[in-house]
Amino acid sequence: MSWFIRFNKPYNVLPQFTDRANTDSPRSTLSDFIDLPGVYPAGRLDRDSEGLMLLTDDGRLQAQISDPKHKMAKTYWVQVEGIPDATALKALRDGVDLKDGMTRPAKARLIDEPENLWPRTPPIRVRQTVPDSWVELTIREGRNRQVRRMTAAVGHPTLRLIRSRIGDWSLDGLNPGQWDSLPVPAISATPSRKRDRRQRR
């Protein structure tokens, strides 16, 4: 039987099953929540980010979900400092010039605080003189700490980051630290290079 699961990763949990870098005082990892042999994350989620992770023991499925060439959409709820105006939102949509190049076009909109949102432990740092707001951001690439760098580049540093959706799969119904098993999706065939050349003629 193949496994395909979704997991709501809490804040401050490493997105891996072991903490090899800190053997004297191990940090919390996926193994504290998931006891299934042979499953691995399909993509990463930073230790200081929360939300949806997909895991499977199917190597081809793992590669299809995590490989940037498939451009699978990932949606985030982002709590930011300040309230982004139309110019900042347009910059996020059009592409932000980061140190490693321009980001691809994204979807970005202001939203209300998500319903039934769990408290973060520890809570975010709040500055009395600076308001905060929530942005829903959907990207189709996966650079290191990309969302945080994008919001900072348009003048609105990220305070809290929650991934709510990957492709067709969402966080709905999962509390932090919970996981459930899903039907294993079919794996799309990857066109051969020869077929791609014929299509371009």
Buried (B, 14 or more C-beta within 10 A) or exposed (E): EEBBBBBBBBBBBBBBBEBEEEEEEBEBBBBBBBEBEEBBBBBBBBBEBBBBBBBBBBEEBBBBBBBEEEEBEBBBBBBBBBBBEEEBBEBBBEBBEBEEEEBBEBBBEBEEEBEEEBEBEEEEEEEEEEEBBBBBBBBBEBBEBBBBBBBBBBBBBBBBBBBBBBBEBBBEEBEBBEBEEEEBBEEEEBEEEEEEEEEEE
